[in-house]
Each structure stands twice: as structure tokens, then as C-alpha cells.
Amino acid sequence: QLVESGGGLVQPGGSLRLSCAASGIIFRLSTMGWYRQAPGKQREFVAVITGDELTNYADSVKGRFTISRDNVKNTIYLQMNSLVPEDTAVYYCNAGLNLQGRPGVAWGQGTQVIVSS
């Protein structure tokens, strides 16, 4: 089970930190990541982190977003800085994806992020 939290309304240029708590998987060995889906658009890859803490990001968020993990808390995080309106979307946690962004089968319920003044 994957449970996201931390979404909300933020002004352009602001920051948010999303969390995804995992259970029922061998977390420390699992590649974990984030996707997002904006209204009227397909779900897209955002960021991934392996069990060895290798990371990869979509070009649109490189330099602004940082993915991290805490293997004690079985949680991953997405620190989002310098947010722009185009980052508005429902953000989903995913388990089992690969470094190139092909998703795994386990999804969270999503958390809404709205970037607006």
C-alpha cells in the first residue's frame, strides 16, 4: 500500500514536500518514484529513486525537484522548489518503476498540488 500526503495550494515560486509511506513491500530494495497527471493530460513520469539511491528526473523538474528516501520510515519524499503553474497536477507515488520511468504496478491514491496566485 502506498499513501501520499503533503499536497496543497502554493503560490508560484513556492515550495512543497510530498511524502509517500509504503507498506507491504520490501521497501529498502524497492525502486520508488513519482508521477503526475495534470487536468486533460496523460500521467507523466517525474522522478525515481532506487534502493541504492540512484535517481533520475524528468527534464521539466530537473534542478527544482529532489527525490529522497528514508528506509527506516519506509517513506519517500519529493521536495518541490520554484514551483510554477505548470506543476499543477495530482501527484502519484509508484513502486517498482525503472530508472527510465516505466511504471510499476503499485500506485497510491494521489495528492493534489495546485500552483496558483
Secondary structure, DSSP 8 states (H G I E B T S, - for coil): -EEEE--EEE-TT--EEEEEEE-SS-GGG--EEEEEE-TTS--EEEEEE-TT--EEE-TTTTTTEEEEEETTTTEEEEEE-S--GGG-EEEEEEES--TT----SEE---EEEEE--
